[in-house]
Amino acid sequence: MLRGKHTERELTALSKRTVAIFSLGGTIAMTTDPATGGVVPALSAQELLDAVPALQDLDVDLRVHDFRRLPGASLGFDDLHALSDAIAEAFRAGCDGAVVTQGTDTIEETAYLLDLLHTGDQPIVVTGAMRNPTQPGADGPANIFAAVITAAEPVMTGAGAVVVLGDEIHAARNVRKSHSTSPAAFASPATGPLGRLYEGRVHLHGPLAPRAAFPGPLTDPTPRVGLYTATLGDDGGLLATMAEACDGLVMAAFGVGHVPQRFVATLEGAASRIPVVLTSRIGNGPVLEATYSFPGSEKDLLARGLIRGGHLDAYKARLLLQLLLAQGRNTDAIAAAFRAVAC
């Protein structure tokens, strides 16, 4: 059922919601460094919220966590696993949703990893800003306001992790940063957004899709997962070097899953030792299964032991593979996990 308006029961529930705020740094939290003249992460989580006075009108209890102060590009797996644990603890303490503020460079990856680790029904909303607070038209305050509304909204129950910028709500599984500077940088090319915000409310375009999570302890916290992109004229030498150094490999192939014929032996050899996932470098649309059959085609590579990435783009496939390897799963279990999420 679409929720264009709130029922009285929903409005009552909204007035009682509690949202945890976790700030990681990024453009949204940057101010000018007098020594360099450039901007650096400096604002605390509370300072970010103080810049959004409209939050006081929501009657939502905000629990603030100043978690990291890093550029998005400097976040690592240790930071995000620790964040996932902190969010889970906030949910156990009674929070109905969580908001994460961070740099937009890695929002699509952070959101997807949080989605893979999250087993609960409470929404996790990741947001940021394309314009820092020193610029005219800084979008951080509006994005924080929209993110809090989304995290507090009962209809978002079961959504997992989502990305909210520019009043659009995107599923973590589908969202991409599609422009380096535009305030409208985020899109879900294959599906479009889950919904939008207007007049201070969430409006979904349809029912929430099922999602899969992969919780579990990390038996190997630092597996090395390579991501190699096919390019015209590549002789395959660098691919062979990367494959030898990795515990897992994602191949971002041409089109629907094609690589140069000279790659085939290297990929087949790698797939006999480590999990190798076949994705498309395009980032919109699936890797096929059984259309082309020349050497280096998707049908040929899958027959040689590569794992089909399906609709997952290469970046998200790498995150899923890294998580599964860190949990100690073998190649068969990894292939089954990709079948479950990548269709």
C-alpha positions as CSV (number, residue, x, y, z in Angstrom):
1,M,0.0,0.0,0.0
2,L,1.4,3.4,-0.9
3,R,1.4,6.0,1.8
4,G,0.6,9.4,0.2
5,K,-0.9,10.5,3.6
6,H,-0.3,9.4,7.1
7,T,-3.1,7.7,9.1
8,E,-3.8,9.0,12.6
9,R,-2.1,5.9,13.9
10,E,1.0,6.5,11.8
11,L,1.2,10.2,13.0
12,T,1.0,9.0,16.6
13,A,3.8,6.5,15.9
14,L,5.9,9.1,14.3
15,S,5.7,11.5,17.3
16,K,7.2,8.8,19.5
17,R,10.1,7.8,17.3
18,T,13.8,7.7,18.3
19,V,16.6,8.1,15.8
20,A,20.3,7.6,16.3
21,I,22.6,9.9,14.5
22,F,26.1,8.8,13.5
23,S,28.5,11.3,11.9
24,L,31.6,10.1,10.0
25,G,32.8,13.4,8.6
26,G,32.9,14.1,4.8
27,T,31.9,17.2,2.9
28,I,28.8,17.6,5.0
29,A,31.0,18.2,8.0
30,M,33.7,20.3,6.5
31,T,34.9,23.8,7.2
32,T,37.8,25.9,5.9
33,D,41.3,25.1,7.2
34,P,43.1,28.4,7.7
35,A,46.4,26.8,7.1
36,T,45.6,25.5,3.6
37,G,42.5,27.4,2.5
38,G,40.8,24.1,1.6
39,V,38.0,22.4,3.5
40,V,38.5,19.5,6.0
41,P,36.2,17.5,8.2
42,A,35.8,19.4,11.4
43,L,32.1,19.7,12.5
44,S,30.8,17.4,15.2
45,A,27.5,15.5,14.9
46,Q,25.8,18.0,17.2
47,E,27.1,20.9,15.2
48,L,25.6,19.4,12.1
49,L,22.2,19.0,13.8
50,D,22.4,22.6,15.3
51,A,22.5,23.8,11.7
52,V,19.0,22.3,11.1
53,P,16.6,24.1,13.5
54,A,13.6,22.5,11.7
55,L,14.5,19.2,13.4
56,Q,13.1,20.7,16.6
57,D,9.6,20.6,15.0
58,L,9.6,16.9,14.3
59,D,9.1,15.7,17.9
60,V,11.7,13.0,17.3
61,D,14.2,12.1,20.0
62,L,17.7,12.3,18.5
63,R,20.6,10.3,20.1
64,V,23.8,11.7,18.7
65,H,27.1,9.8,18.2
66,D,30.2,11.7,16.9
67,F,31.7,8.5,15.4
68,R,34.5,9.6,13.0
69,R,35.8,12.7,11.4
70,L,37.2,11.4,8.1
71,P,36.8,12.1,4.4
72,G,34.7,9.5,2.7
73,A,37.6,8.2,0.8
74,S,39.5,7.4,4.0
75,L,36.9,5.2,5.5
76,G,37.8,1.5,5.8
77,F,36.2,-1.8,6.5
78,D,37.2,-1.6,10.2
79,D,35.4,1.7,10.5
80,L,32.2,0.3,8.8
81,H,32.1,-2.9,10.8
82,A,32.5,-0.9,14.0
83,L,29.7,1.4,12.7
84,S,27.4,-1.5,12.0
85,D,28.0,-2.8,15.5
86,A,27.3,0.6,17.0
87,I,24.1,0.9,15.0
88,A,22.9,-2.5,16.1
89,E,23.6,-1.5,19.7
90,A,21.5,1.7,19.2
91,F,18.6,-0.5,17.9
92,R,18.9,-2.8,20.9
93,A,18.7,0.3,23.1
94,G,15.3,1.2,21.5
95,C,16.1,3.4,18.5
96,D,13.5,3.1,15.7
97,G,15.9,4.2,13.0
98,A,19.5,5.5,12.3
99,V,21.0,8.2,10.2
100,V,24.6,8.1,9.1
101,T,26.2,11.3,7.7
102,Q,29.4,10.9,5.7
103,G,31.3,11.9,2.6
104,T,29.6,11.2,-0.7
105,D,32.7,9.6,-2.3
106,T,31.8,6.3,-0.7
107,I,28.2,6.6,0.3
108,E,27.0,3.9,-2.2
109,E,29.5,1.5,-0.8
110,T,28.9,2.3,2.9
111,A,25.2,2.0,2.5
112,Y,25.4,-1.4,0.8
113,L,27.8,-2.9,3.4
114,L,25.5,-1.7,6.2
115,D,22.6,-3.2,4.3
116,L,24.4,-6.6,4.0
117,L,25.2,-6.6,7.8
118,H,21.8,-5.4,9.1
119,T,19.3,-8.1,10.1
120,G,16.7,-5.9,11.8
121,D,13.7,-4.0,10.5
122,Q,14.7,-0.6,11.5
123,P,15.8,1.7,8.6
124,I,19.4,2.9,8.3
125,V,19.5,6.2,6.3
126,V,22.9,7.3,4.9
127,T,23.2,10.9,3.7
128,G,25.8,13.5,2.9
129,A,26.3,16.7,0.9
130,M,27.7,17.7,-2.4
131,R,28.3,21.3,-1.3
132,N,30.2,22.0,1.9
133,P,28.8,24.3,4.6
134,T,31.0,27.2,3.4
135,Q,29.4,27.3,-0.1
136,P,26.2,29.1,-1.2
137,G,23.3,26.6,-1.4
138,A,24.9,24.0,0.9
139,D,22.7,21.0,0.8
140,G,23.7,19.3,4.0
141,P,21.0,20.7,6.3
142,A,18.2,19.8,3.9
143,N,19.6,16.3,3.5
144,I,19.9,15.8,7.2
145,F,16.3,16.9,7.7
146,A,15.1,14.5,5.0
147,A,17.2,11.7,6.4
148,V,15.8,12.1,9.9
149,I,12.2,12.1,8.6
150,T,12.9,9.0,6.6
151,A,14.5,7.2,9.5
152,A,11.6,8.0,11.8
153,E,8.9,7.0,9.2
154,P,7.1,3.7,10.2
155,V,6.5,2.9,6.5
156,M,10.3,2.5,6.1
157,T,10.3,-0.6,8.4
158,G,12.1,-3.4,6.6
159,A,13.8,-1.1,4.1
160,G,17.3,-2.0,5.3
161,A,19.8,0.7,4.4
162,V,18.9,3.5,2.0
163,V,20.5,6.6,0.7
164,V,18.7,10.0,1.0
165,L,19.9,13.1,-0.9
166,G,18.0,15.7,-2.7
167,D,14.7,14.5,-1.2
168,E,15.0,11.2,-3.0
169,I,15.2,7.8,-1.3
170,H,17.4,5.1,-3.0
171,A,17.9,1.5,-2.0
172,A,21.5,0.8,-1.1
173,R,21.6,-2.1,-3.5
174,N,20.8,0.1,-6.5
175,V,22.2,3.5,-5.8
176,R,25.1,5.0,-7.7
177,K,27.0,8.3,-7.5
178,S,26.4,9.4,-11.1
179,H,28.1,12.8,-11.2
180,S,31.2,14.2,-9.5
181,T,29.9,17.7,-8.6
182,S,26.1,18.0,-9.3
183,P,23.8,18.4,-6.3
184,A,21.6,15.8,-8.0
185,A,24.5,13.3,-8.1
186,F,22.8,10.2,-6.8
187,A,20.6,7.9,-8.9
188,S,19.4,4.3,-9.2
189,P,19.9,3.7,-12.9
190,A,18.2,0.3,-13.1
191,T,15.2,1.0,-10.9
192,G,14.8,4.6,-10.1
193,P,14.4,5.8,-6.5
194,L,12.2,4.0,-3.9
195,G,10.4,7.2,-3.2
196,R,10.6,10.9,-2.5
197,L,10.0,13.3,0.3
198,Y,7.7,16.3,0.0
199,E,5.6,18.3,2.5
200,G,7.7,16.7,5.2
201,R,6.6,13.2,4.5
202,V,7.9,10.0,2.9
203,H,6.1,8.9,-0.3
204,L,7.1,5.5,-1.6
205,H,6.5,4.5,-5.2
206,G,5.7,0.9,-4.4
207,P,6.2,-1.9,-1.9
208,L,9.7,-2.4,-0.5
209,A,11.6,-5.3,-2.1
210,P,12.9,-8.3,-0.1
211,R,16.5,-8.1,0.9
212,A,19.1,-10.5,2.1
213,A,21.6,-10.0,5.0
214,F,24.8,-11.9,5.8
215,P,25.6,-11.4,9.5
216,G,28.3,-13.4,11.2
217,P,31.7,-13.1,12.9
218,L,34.7,-12.3,10.9
219,T,37.2,-15.2,10.8
220,D,39.5,-13.4,8.4
221,P,39.0,-9.6,8.8
222,T,41.3,-8.5,6.0
223,P,40.9,-10.7,2.8
224,R,42.3,-9.0,-0.3
225,V,39.7,-8.7,-3.0
226,G,40.7,-7.2,-6.3
227,L,38.6,-5.4,-8.8
228,Y,39.8,-5.5,-12.4
229,T,38.2,-3.6,-15.2
230,A,38.4,-4.8,-18.8
231,T,39.7,-2.1,-21.3
232,L,40.3,-2.1,-25.0
233,G,43.7,-3.6,-25.9
234,D,44.7,-4.9,-22.4
235,D,47.1,-7.8,-22.8
236,G,46.1,-9.4,-19.5
237,G,49.5,-9.1,-17.8
238,L,48.2,-6.9,-15.0
239,L,45.2,-9.2,-14.5
240,A,47.4,-12.2,-14.0
241,T,49.5,-10.2,-11.4
242,M,46.4,-9.1,-9.5
243,A,44.8,-12.6,-9.5
244,E,48.0,-14.1,-7.9
245,A,47.9,-11.5,-5.1
246,C,44.2,-11.8,-4.2
247,D,41.9,-14.0,-2.0
248,G,39.0,-13.1,-4.3
249,L,38.6,-11.2,-7.6
250,V,35.8,-9.2,-9.2
251,M,36.0,-9.0,-13.0
252,A,34.3,-5.9,-14.4
253,A,33.8,-7.1,-17.9
254,F,32.6,-5.4,-21.1
255,G,28.8,-5.2,-21.8
256,V,26.9,-8.3,-20.6
257,G,30.0,-10.1,-19.3
258,H,32.6,-10.3,-22.0
259,V,36.4,-10.2,-21.8
260,P,39.3,-10.4,-24.3
261,Q,40.1,-14.0,-25.3
262,R,43.6,-13.5,-23.8
263,F,42.0,-13.1,-20.3
264,V,40.3,-16.5,-20.4
265,A,43.1,-18.8,-19.2
266,T,44.0,-16.4,-16.4
267,L,40.5,-16.2,-15.2
268,E,39.9,-19.9,-15.4
269,G,43.1,-20.6,-13.4
270,A,42.1,-18.0,-10.8
271,A,38.6,-19.5,-10.4
272,S,40.2,-22.9,-9.6
273,R,41.9,-21.3,-6.6
274,I,39.7,-18.3,-5.4
275,P,36.2,-17.1,-6.0
276,V,36.0,-14.9,-9.1
277,V,32.9,-12.9,-9.7
278,L,31.8,-11.7,-13.2
279,T,30.2,-8.3,-13.4
280,S,29.7,-5.6,-16.0
281,R,31.8,-2.4,-16.0
282,I,28.7,-0.5,-17.2
283,G,26.9,-0.4,-13.8
284,N,23.4,-0.6,-15.2
285,G,21.9,-3.9,-16.3
286,P,22.8,-7.6,-15.8
287,V,25.5,-9.9,-16.7
288,L,23.8,-12.5,-18.9
289,E,24.0,-16.3,-18.5
290,A,23.5,-18.1,-21.8
291,T,23.3,-15.8,-24.9
292,Y,26.9,-15.6,-26.2
293,S,29.3,-18.5,-26.3
294,F,32.6,-17.4,-27.9
295,P,35.8,-17.6,-25.8
296,G,35.6,-14.9,-23.2
297,S,31.8,-14.6,-23.4
298,E,29.6,-14.8,-20.3
299,K,28.5,-18.4,-21.1
300,D,32.1,-19.5,-21.6
301,L,33.4,-17.8,-18.4
302,L,30.6,-19.1,-16.2
303,A,31.3,-22.6,-17.5
304,R,34.9,-22.1,-16.4
305,G,33.9,-21.5,-12.8
306,L,33.3,-17.8,-12.5
307,I,30.4,-16.6,-10.3
308,R,27.7,-14.6,-12.0
309,G,27.3,-11.1,-10.4
310,G,23.9,-10.6,-12.0
311,H,22.6,-7.1,-11.5
312,L,25.2,-6.1,-8.9
313,D,27.6,-3.5,-10.1
314,A,31.3,-4.2,-9.7
315,Y,31.7,-2.1,-6.6
316,K,28.9,-3.7,-4.7
317,A,30.0,-7.2,-5.9
318,R,33.4,-6.5,-4.4
319,L,31.8,-5.5,-1.0
320,L,29.7,-8.7,-0.9
321,L,32.6,-10.9,-1.9
322,Q,34.9,-9.2,0.7
323,L,32.3,-9.7,3.4
324,L,31.7,-13.4,2.6
325,L,35.4,-14.1,2.5
326,A,35.9,-12.3,5.8
327,Q,33.3,-14.6,7.3
328,G,35.2,-17.7,6.1
329,R,32.7,-18.9,3.5
330,N,34.0,-21.2,0.8
331,T,33.5,-20.7,-3.0
332,D,30.3,-22.8,-3.1
333,A,28.7,-20.8,-0.3
334,I,29.8,-17.6,-1.9
335,A,28.2,-18.6,-5.2
336,A,25.0,-19.4,-3.4
337,A,25.0,-16.0,-1.8
338,F,25.4,-14.3,-5.1
339,R,22.6,-16.3,-6.6
340,A,20.4,-15.1,-3.7
341,V,21.1,-11.4,-4.1
342,A,22.3,-10.8,-7.6
343,C,19.3,-11.9,-9.7
